[in-house]
Each structure stands twice: as C-alpha cells, then as structure tokens.
Amino acid sequence: MSLSAEIKAAILLVLPDAEVHVHDPDGEHFQAIVISPSFVGMPLVRQHQLAMNALKEQFKEKVHAVALKTFTPEKWAGHSG
C-alpha cells in the first residue's frame, strides 16, 4: 500500500463518513483534503485535530509533513480551489 493510501485509510478509520483526497508531490510532504459531514458545527481547529490525530503513527517515522484542508460537504460544494 502506498503512503498516500495509508494516510487516506488512517483518516477514514477516524472519519468513516469522509471523502479523502491525498496528494503526494515528493514522497515526504503530503497534501490532504478531508470532506466530512462530521465537521458540521465543529470549529476548524477541532476538524484538523481529528484528522491529524489519525496520522500520529505515520508521523513517527514515515511522513515528514501534511498540509491539511478540511471542509463540510456544504463548504466543499462552494469551494473554488
């Protein structure tokens, strides 16, 4: 399994209702977009904590950095980039 797939799977374990997109430009620095109805009414900081806590094991040895963006489905529908 690729590291991108591992990151996606780890996030989905914590947020099974999420849509997760992971981009890997160089094998060490990842970009993840997480869209989840679980985020409705939740502060942005808490959204990021939920997703990042899922990656603790990957951060120990495999992943150098993850740029994370989180969205509710409604915010994602209005997102332009």
Backbone as JSON Lines, residues from 0, in Angstrom:
{"i":0,"aa":"M","n":[0.86,-1.18,0.0],"ca":[0.0,0.0,0.0],"c":[0.9,1.24,0.0]}
{"i":1,"aa":"S","n":[0.58,2.21,-0.85],"ca":[1.36,3.44,-0.9],"c":[1.14,4.25,0.37]}
{"i":2,"aa":"L","n":[2.04,5.16,0.65],"ca":[1.9,6.01,1.83],"c":[0.67,6.91,1.71]}
{"i":3,"aa":"S","n":[0.37,7.38,0.52],"ca":[-0.85,8.17,0.32],"c":[-2.08,7.36,0.69]}
{"i":4,"aa":"A","n":[-2.1,6.1,0.27],"ca":[-3.23,5.22,0.6],"c":[-3.29,4.94,2.1]}
{"i":5,"aa":"E","n":[-2.14,4.82,2.76],"ca":[-2.11,4.62,4.21],"c":[-2.67,5.84,4.94]}
{"i":6,"aa":"I","n":[-2.3,7.03,4.47],"ca":[-2.8,8.26,5.08],"c":[-4.32,8.32,4.93]}
{"i":7,"aa":"K","n":[-4.8,8.05,3.74],"ca":[-6.25,8.06,3.49],"c":[-6.95,7.05,4.39]}
{"i":8,"aa":"A","n":[-6.42,5.84,4.47],"ca":[-7.03,4.78,5.28],"c":[-7.05,5.16,6.76]}
{"i":9,"aa":"A","n":[-5.98,5.78,7.25],"ca":[-5.92,6.19,8.66],"c":[-6.97,7.25,8.97]}
{"i":10,"aa":"I","n":[-7.15,8.19,8.06],"ca":[-8.17,9.23,8.27],"c":[-9.56,8.61,8.23]}
{"i":11,"aa":"L","n":[-9.78,7.69,7.3],"ca":[-11.1,7.05,7.2],"c":[-11.44,6.18,8.4]}
{"i":12,"aa":"L","n":[-10.44,5.69,9.11],"ca":[-10.71,4.94,10.35],"c":[-11.34,5.84,11.4]}
{"i":13,"aa":"V","n":[-10.91,7.1,11.44],"ca":[-11.43,8.06,12.41],"c":[-12.69,8.75,11.9]}
{"i":14,"aa":"L","n":[-12.73,8.99,10.59],"ca":[-13.86,9.68,9.96],"c":[-14.4,8.83,8.81]}
{"i":15,"aa":"P","n":[-15.12,7.74,9.13],"ca":[-15.55,6.82,8.07],"c":[-16.52,7.43,7.07]}
{"i":16,"aa":"D","n":[-17.15,8.55,7.42],"ca":[-18.1,9.19,6.51],"c":[-17.41,10.2,5.58]}
{"i":17,"aa":"A","n":[-16.1,10.31,5.67],"ca":[-15.36,11.34,4.94],"c":[-15.03,10.94,3.51]}
{"i":18,"aa":"E","n":[-14.83,11.97,2.71],"ca":[-14.23,11.84,1.39],"c":[-12.81,12.39,1.56]}
{"i":19,"aa":"V","n":[-11.81,11.6,1.23],"ca":[-10.42,12.0,1.49],"c":[-9.63,11.96,0.18]}
{"i":20,"aa":"H","n":[-8.91,13.04,-0.08],"ca":[-8.03,13.13,-1.25],"c":[-6.63,13.43,-0.74]}
{"i":21,"aa":"V","n":[-5.65,12.62,-1.12],"ca":[-4.27,12.82,-0.69],"c":[-3.39,12.99,-1.92]}
{"i":22,"aa":"H","n":[-2.61,14.06,-1.92],"ca":[-1.66,14.33,-3.0],"c":[-0.26,14.21,-2.43]}
{"i":23,"aa":"D","n":[0.61,13.53,-3.18],"ca":[1.98,13.26,-2.75],"c":[2.96,13.79,-3.8]}
{"i":24,"aa":"P","n":[3.4,15.05,-3.65],"ca":[4.3,15.6,-4.68],"c":[5.72,15.05,-4.64]}
{"i":25,"aa":"D","n":[6.2,14.59,-3.46],"ca":[7.61,14.19,-3.37],"c":[7.9,13.01,-2.46]}
{"i":26,"aa":"G","n":[6.88,12.35,-1.93],"ca":[7.1,11.19,-1.08],"c":[7.33,11.51,0.39]}
{"i":27,"aa":"E","n":[7.45,12.78,0.73],"ca":[7.64,13.18,2.13],"c":[6.65,14.23,2.59]}
{"i":28,"aa":"H","n":[6.23,15.09,1.69],"ca":[5.31,16.17,2.02],"c":[3.98,15.88,1.32]}
{"i":29,"aa":"F","n":[2.93,15.75,2.1],"ca":[1.63,15.35,1.57],"c":[0.62,16.48,1.73]}
{"i":30,"aa":"Q","n":[-0.37,16.46,0.85],"ca":[-1.48,17.39,0.94],"c":[-2.75,16.56,1.04]}
{"i":31,"aa":"A","n":[-3.56,16.82,2.06],"ca":[-4.79,16.06,2.25],"c":[-5.97,17.0,2.33]}
{"i":32,"aa":"I","n":[-7.03,16.64,1.6],"ca":[-8.3,17.34,1.69],"c":[-9.29,16.34,2.27]}
{"i":33,"aa":"V","n":[-9.96,16.75,3.34],"ca":[-10.91,15.87,4.02],"c":[-12.26,16.57,4.05]}
{"i":34,"aa":"I","n":[-13.27,15.94,3.46],"ca":[-14.62,16.48,3.42],"c":[-15.5,15.53,4.22]}
{"i":35,"aa":"S","n":[-16.14,16.05,5.27],"ca":[-16.93,15.16,6.12],"c":[-18.14,15.86,6.71]}
{"i":36,"aa":"P","n":[-19.29,15.19,6.7],"ca":[-20.45,15.74,7.39],"c":[-20.23,15.8,8.91]}
{"i":37,"aa":"S","n":[-19.28,15.05,9.42],"ca":[-18.96,15.1,10.85],"c":[-18.43,16.46,11.27]}
{"i":38,"aa":"F","n":[-17.94,17.24,10.32],"ca":[-17.37,18.55,10.62],"c":[-18.43,19.65,10.81]}
{"i":39,"aa":"V","n":[-19.69,19.36,10.46],"ca":[-20.74,20.38,10.57],"c":[-20.84,20.85,12.02]}
{"i":40,"aa":"G","n":[-20.75,22.17,12.21],"ca":[-20.84,22.77,13.54],"c":[-19.58,22.68,14.37]}
{"i":41,"aa":"M","n":[-18.52,22.12,13.8],"ca":[-17.27,21.92,14.52],"c":[-16.26,23.01,14.14]}
{"i":42,"aa":"P","n":[-15.59,23.6,15.12],"ca":[-14.57,24.61,14.79],"c":[-13.46,24.01,13.93]}
{"i":43,"aa":"L","n":[-12.86,24.83,13.08],"ca":[-11.81,24.39,12.17],"c":[-10.65,23.71,12.92]}
{"i":44,"aa":"V","n":[-10.27,24.24,14.06],"ca":[-9.18,23.66,14.83],"c":[-9.52,22.22,15.23]}
{"i":45,"aa":"R","n":[-10.73,21.98,15.65],"ca":[-11.15,20.63,16.05],"c":[-11.18,19.7,14.83]}
{"i":46,"aa":"Q","n":[-11.62,20.2,13.68],"ca":[-11.61,19.4,12.46],"c":[-10.2,18.92,12.15]}
{"i":47,"aa":"H","n":[-9.24,19.84,12.24],"ca":[-7.84,19.5,11.96],"c":[-7.29,18.52,13.0]}
{"i":48,"aa":"Q","n":[-7.65,18.72,14.26],"ca":[-7.19,17.81,15.31],"c":[-7.66,16.38,15.05]}
{"i":49,"aa":"L","n":[-8.91,16.23,14.66],"ca":[-9.45,14.9,14.39],"c":[-8.66,14.21,13.27]}
{"i":50,"aa":"A","n":[-8.45,14.92,12.19],"ca":[-7.74,14.32,11.06],"c":[-6.27,14.08,11.38]}
{"i":51,"aa":"M","n":[-5.61,15.03,12.02],"ca":[-4.18,14.88,12.31],"c":[-3.91,13.81,13.37]}
{"i":52,"aa":"N","n":[-4.79,13.67,14.33],"ca":[-4.61,12.63,15.35],"c":[-4.63,11.24,14.72]}
{"i":53,"aa":"A","n":[-5.34,11.1,13.63],"ca":[-5.38,9.81,12.93],"c":[-4.03,9.46,12.32]}
{"i":54,"aa":"L","n":[-3.17,10.46,12.14],"ca":[-1.89,10.25,11.45],"c":[-0.69,10.15,12.39]}
{"i":55,"aa":"K","n":[-0.92,10.07,13.68],"ca":[0.19,10.04,14.63],"c":[1.21,8.95,14.31]}
{"i":56,"aa":"E","n":[0.75,7.74,14.02],"ca":[1.66,6.64,13.74],"c":[2.49,6.91,12.49]}
{"i":57,"aa":"Q","n":[1.85,7.45,11.44],"ca":[2.57,7.75,10.21],"c":[3.61,8.84,10.42]}
{"i":58,"aa":"F","n":[3.31,9.79,11.29],"ca":[4.24,10.89,11.53],"c":[5.49,10.43,12.26]}
{"i":59,"aa":"K","n":[5.39,9.37,13.02],"ca":[6.55,8.92,13.81],"c":[7.77,8.65,12.95]}
{"i":60,"aa":"E","n":[7.56,7.97,11.82],"ca":[8.72,7.56,11.02],"c":[8.58,7.78,9.53]}
{"i":61,"aa":"K","n":[7.37,7.86,9.02],"ca":[7.18,7.84,7.57],"c":[6.9,9.19,6.94]}
{"i":62,"aa":"V","n":[6.1,10.01,7.58],"ca":[5.6,11.23,6.96],"c":[6.29,12.44,7.55]}
{"i":63,"aa":"H","n":[6.84,13.27,6.69],"ca":[7.51,14.48,7.16],"c":[6.5,15.6,7.41]}
{"i":64,"aa":"A","n":[5.55,15.8,6.5],"ca":[4.59,16.89,6.65],"c":[3.31,16.6,5.89]}
{"i":65,"aa":"V","n":[2.19,17.09,6.45],"ca":[0.9,17.01,5.77],"c":[0.25,18.38,5.82]}
{"i":66,"aa":"A","n":[-0.03,18.94,4.66],"ca":[-0.83,20.16,4.57],"c":[-2.28,19.7,4.52]}
{"i":67,"aa":"L","n":[-3.06,20.14,5.48],"ca":[-4.41,19.62,5.65],"c":[-5.44,20.72,5.41]}
{"i":68,"aa":"K","n":[-6.46,20.38,4.65],"ca":[-7.62,21.25,4.47],"c":[-8.84,20.42,4.78]}
{"i":69,"aa":"T","n":[-9.73,20.98,5.6],"ca":[-10.95,20.26,5.97],"c":[-12.17,21.09,5.55]}
{"i":70,"aa":"F","n":[-13.22,20.38,5.17],"ca":[-14.44,21.02,4.7],"c":[-15.65,20.22,5.13]}
{"i":71,"aa":"T","n":[-16.75,20.91,5.39],"ca":[-18.05,20.25,5.46],"c":[-18.47,20.04,3.99]}
{"i":72,"aa":"P","n":[-19.4,19.14,3.73],"ca":[-19.85,18.97,2.34],"c":[-20.38,20.28,1.74]}
{"i":73,"aa":"E","n":[-21.08,21.07,2.54],"ca":[-21.62,22.35,2.05],"c":[-20.5,23.31,1.66]}
{"i":74,"aa":"K","n":[-19.49,23.44,2.52],"ca":[-18.35,24.33,2.22],"c":[-17.59,23.81,1.0]}
{"i":75,"aa":"W","n":[-17.43,22.49,0.89],"ca":[-16.72,21.92,-0.25],"c":[-17.46,22.23,-1.55]}
{"i":76,"aa":"A","n":[-18.8,22.15,-1.52],"ca":[-19.6,22.42,-2.71],"c":[-19.4,23.86,-3.2]}
{"i":77,"aa":"G","n":[-19.11,24.78,-2.27],"ca":[-18.89,26.18,-2.64],"c":[-17.43,26.53,-2.8]}
{"i":78,"aa":"H","n":[-16.55,25.55,-2.63],"ca":[-15.1,25.8,-2.7],"c":[-14.66,25.94,-4.15]}
{"i":79,"aa":"S","n":[-13.82,26.94,-4.41],"ca":[-13.38,27.16,-5.79],"c":[-11.91,26.87,-5.99]}
{"i":80,"aa":"G","n":[-11.22,26.28,-5.01],"ca":[-9.83,25.96,-5.22],"c":[-9.08,26.14,-3.98]}
